[in-house]
Amino acid sequence: MIKKSEVKKKINLILELQKNGIENIEVLKVLEKVDRQIFVEENLRQKAYDNIALPIDCGQTISQPLVVALMTQFLDIRKDMRVLEIGTGSGYQTFILSKLARFVYTIERHKFLSLNAYNLFKKLMVTNIFCKHDDGGLGWKDQAPFDRIIVTASAPEIPSKLVEQLSINGKMIIPIGDQHNDQVLKKISKNKEKLSISDLGTVRFVPLLEGKENK
């Protein structure tokens, strides 16, 4: 049962998101309903509704709620869409996507995180999320094309294999840049095999690494 103090924190968080440009009503509704505490380590749960990134296992992070909200809003998801997520992490972004899309296919290179997220989704009785432990830069060819692709790790350049798996009229949101500095969040729109790329602002993400980690 969520405490009154936590309800107040969640309300304040939603108000903060609105002040910072989150105006999509469906995105705000989902963020208000989803309990971020579920995806945060127990010793950090008092900070679950703070608008900050928090550490999780394997040297990764659960993204700042504002960044999650912005990336979700930029994706412009409809209920009939199939979404590919690169970087499952804690599963927080994945779970939010599952409330907005028809199906979510999520890839995580860390076996431990992938298994944890899978078990959590099973516990939450989510039936439209499909998990895979693999190299995210390779995408999920067997399930392509995807209407939307979201990458929650920074790449030095736009991964060509992910572009190939994006459907015509599809969109991809991805941070591009050096892992030691701020990256630029980019939106890639694919129209009749042509790409248009726009900058959406600066962000800071862990790097998108090749291969997969079996621990």
C-alpha positions as CSV (number, residue, x, y, z in Angstrom):
1,M,0.0,0.0,0.0
2,I,1.4,3.4,-1.0
3,K,1.8,5.8,1.8
4,K,0.3,9.3,1.8
5,S,3.7,10.9,1.8
6,E,4.6,8.8,-1.3
7,V,1.3,9.9,-3.0
8,K,2.3,13.5,-2.4
9,K,5.8,12.9,-3.9
10,K,4.3,11.2,-6.9
11,I,1.9,14.1,-7.5
12,N,4.8,16.6,-7.2
13,L,6.7,14.5,-9.7
14,I,3.9,14.6,-12.2
15,L,3.6,18.4,-11.8
16,E,7.4,18.7,-12.3
17,L,7.2,16.7,-15.5
18,Q,4.4,18.9,-16.8
19,K,6.4,22.0,-16.1
20,N,9.3,20.5,-18.0
21,G,7.4,19.9,-21.2
22,I,5.5,16.6,-20.8
23,E,2.1,17.4,-22.2
24,N,1.0,14.0,-23.6
25,I,-1.9,13.1,-21.4
26,E,-1.6,9.3,-22.0
27,V,2.1,9.4,-21.0
28,L,1.4,11.4,-17.9
29,K,-1.4,9.0,-16.9
30,V,0.9,5.9,-17.3
31,L,3.7,7.6,-15.3
32,E,1.2,8.4,-12.5
33,K,-0.1,4.9,-12.4
34,V,3.2,3.0,-12.5
35,D,4.8,2.4,-9.2
36,R,8.5,3.3,-9.7
37,Q,9.4,1.8,-6.3
38,I,8.9,-1.7,-7.8
39,F,11.9,-1.1,-10.1
40,V,14.2,0.5,-7.6
41,E,16.5,-1.3,-5.2
42,E,15.0,-1.6,-1.7
43,N,17.5,0.7,0.0
44,L,16.7,3.5,-2.5
45,R,12.9,3.2,-2.6
46,Q,12.6,6.4,-0.5
47,K,14.0,8.2,-3.6
48,A,11.7,6.4,-6.1
49,Y,9.6,9.5,-6.8
50,D,12.6,12.0,-7.0
51,N,13.3,13.2,-10.5
52,I,16.7,11.6,-10.6
53,A,18.5,8.6,-12.1
54,L,19.3,5.8,-9.6
55,P,21.8,3.0,-9.7
56,I,20.8,-0.6,-10.3
57,D,22.8,-3.8,-10.6
58,C,25.6,-4.4,-13.2
59,G,26.7,-0.8,-13.1
60,Q,23.6,0.4,-14.9
61,T,20.9,3.0,-13.9
62,I,17.2,3.5,-13.9
63,S,16.7,6.6,-15.9
64,Q,15.5,9.9,-14.5
65,P,11.6,10.1,-14.8
66,L,11.8,13.2,-16.9
67,V,14.1,11.5,-19.4
68,V,11.8,8.4,-19.5
69,A,8.8,10.7,-20.0
70,L,10.5,12.7,-22.8
71,M,11.7,9.7,-24.7
72,T,8.2,8.1,-24.4
73,Q,6.5,11.3,-25.6
74,F,8.9,11.7,-28.5
75,L,8.2,8.1,-29.6
76,D,4.5,9.0,-30.2
77,I,3.3,5.5,-29.6
78,R,-0.2,4.2,-30.6
79,K,-1.9,1.2,-29.1
80,D,-1.5,-0.9,-32.3
81,M,2.3,-0.5,-32.5
82,R,5.2,-2.9,-32.0
83,V,8.1,-1.4,-30.1
84,L,11.7,-2.5,-29.8
85,E,13.6,-1.4,-26.7
86,I,17.4,-1.7,-26.5
87,G,18.4,-1.8,-22.8
88,T,15.8,-3.4,-20.5
89,G,17.7,-2.4,-17.4
90,S,15.3,-2.4,-14.4
91,G,12.3,-2.8,-16.7
92,Y,10.8,0.6,-15.7
93,Q,10.8,2.1,-19.2
94,T,9.7,-1.3,-20.6
95,F,6.7,-1.5,-18.4
96,I,5.6,2.1,-19.3
97,L,5.9,1.2,-23.0
98,S,3.8,-1.9,-22.5
99,K,0.9,0.3,-21.3
100,L,1.0,2.3,-24.5
101,A,1.9,-0.2,-27.2
102,R,0.5,-3.5,-28.5
103,F,3.8,-5.4,-28.0
104,V,7.2,-4.5,-26.6
105,Y,10.3,-6.5,-27.5
106,T,13.1,-5.7,-25.1
107,I,16.8,-6.7,-25.3
108,E,19.3,-6.6,-22.4
109,R,23.0,-7.5,-22.7
110,H,23.3,-8.3,-19.0
111,K,21.8,-11.8,-18.3
112,F,21.2,-10.9,-14.6
113,L,19.1,-7.8,-15.5
114,S,17.3,-9.6,-18.3
115,L,16.2,-12.4,-16.0
116,N,15.2,-10.1,-13.2
117,A,13.1,-8.0,-15.5
118,Y,11.5,-11.1,-17.0
119,N,10.6,-12.5,-13.6
120,L,9.2,-9.1,-12.5
121,F,7.0,-8.8,-15.6
122,K,5.8,-12.3,-15.0
123,K,4.9,-11.4,-11.4
124,L,3.1,-8.3,-12.6
125,M,1.2,-10.5,-15.1
126,V,2.3,-8.5,-18.1
127,T,1.6,-10.5,-21.3
128,N,2.7,-8.1,-24.1
129,I,6.4,-7.9,-23.2
130,F,9.0,-10.2,-24.7
131,C,12.5,-10.3,-23.3
132,K,15.8,-11.3,-24.9
133,H,19.3,-11.6,-23.5
134,D,21.5,-10.5,-26.4
135,D,23.6,-7.7,-28.0
136,G,21.2,-4.8,-28.4
137,G,23.1,-3.3,-31.3
138,L,22.0,-6.3,-33.4
139,G,18.3,-5.7,-32.7
140,W,15.8,-8.5,-33.0
141,K,15.8,-9.4,-36.7
142,D,13.3,-12.3,-36.4
143,Q,10.6,-9.9,-35.1
144,A,11.4,-6.9,-37.3
145,P,10.2,-4.5,-38.6
146,F,9.2,-2.3,-35.6
147,D,7.0,0.7,-35.6
148,R,9.1,2.3,-32.9
149,I,12.6,1.7,-31.5
150,I,13.9,3.2,-28.3
151,V,17.6,2.9,-27.2
152,T,18.4,3.6,-23.6
153,A,22.2,3.6,-24.0
154,S,24.4,5.9,-25.9
155,A,26.0,4.9,-29.2
156,P,28.9,6.7,-31.0
157,E,26.7,6.6,-34.2
158,I,23.3,5.5,-35.3
159,P,23.4,1.6,-35.4
160,S,22.7,0.6,-39.0
161,K,21.1,-2.8,-38.0
162,L,18.5,-1.0,-35.9
163,V,17.7,1.4,-38.8
164,E,17.2,-1.6,-41.1
165,Q,14.7,-3.0,-38.6
166,L,12.7,0.2,-38.4
167,S,9.5,0.1,-40.4
168,I,8.6,2.7,-43.1
169,N,7.1,5.7,-41.3
170,G,8.7,4.4,-38.1
171,K,10.6,6.4,-35.5
172,M,13.7,5.7,-33.4
173,I,14.8,7.6,-30.3
174,I,18.5,7.2,-29.4
175,P,21.2,9.1,-27.5
176,I,24.3,9.6,-29.6
177,G,27.7,10.6,-28.3
178,D,30.7,9.9,-26.2
179,Q,30.1,8.1,-22.9
180,H,32.2,10.5,-20.9
181,N,30.2,13.6,-22.0
182,D,26.7,14.6,-22.5
183,Q,25.1,13.0,-25.5
184,V,22.5,14.3,-28.0
185,L,19.1,12.6,-28.0
186,K,18.1,12.1,-31.6
187,K,14.9,11.2,-33.4
188,I,15.3,9.2,-36.5
189,S,12.2,9.1,-38.8
190,K,12.2,6.6,-41.7
191,N,10.1,7.6,-44.7
192,K,10.3,5.5,-47.9
193,E,13.8,4.3,-47.1
194,K,14.9,7.9,-46.4
195,L,15.9,9.1,-42.9
196,S,15.3,12.5,-41.3
197,I,17.3,13.1,-38.1
198,S,16.5,15.8,-35.5
199,D,18.1,16.7,-32.2
200,L,16.0,16.6,-29.1
201,G,18.4,17.9,-26.4
202,T,21.3,16.7,-24.3
203,V,21.1,13.6,-22.1
204,R,23.5,11.3,-20.2
205,F,23.3,7.5,-20.6
206,V,25.5,4.5,-20.0
207,P,27.2,3.3,-23.3
208,L,25.7,0.8,-25.7
209,L,28.3,-2.0,-25.7
210,E,28.8,-4.8,-28.1
211,G,28.2,-8.4,-27.2
212,K,26.4,-9.8,-24.2
213,E,27.3,-10.4,-20.5
214,N,26.5,-13.9,-19.2
215,K,26.6,-12.9,-15.5
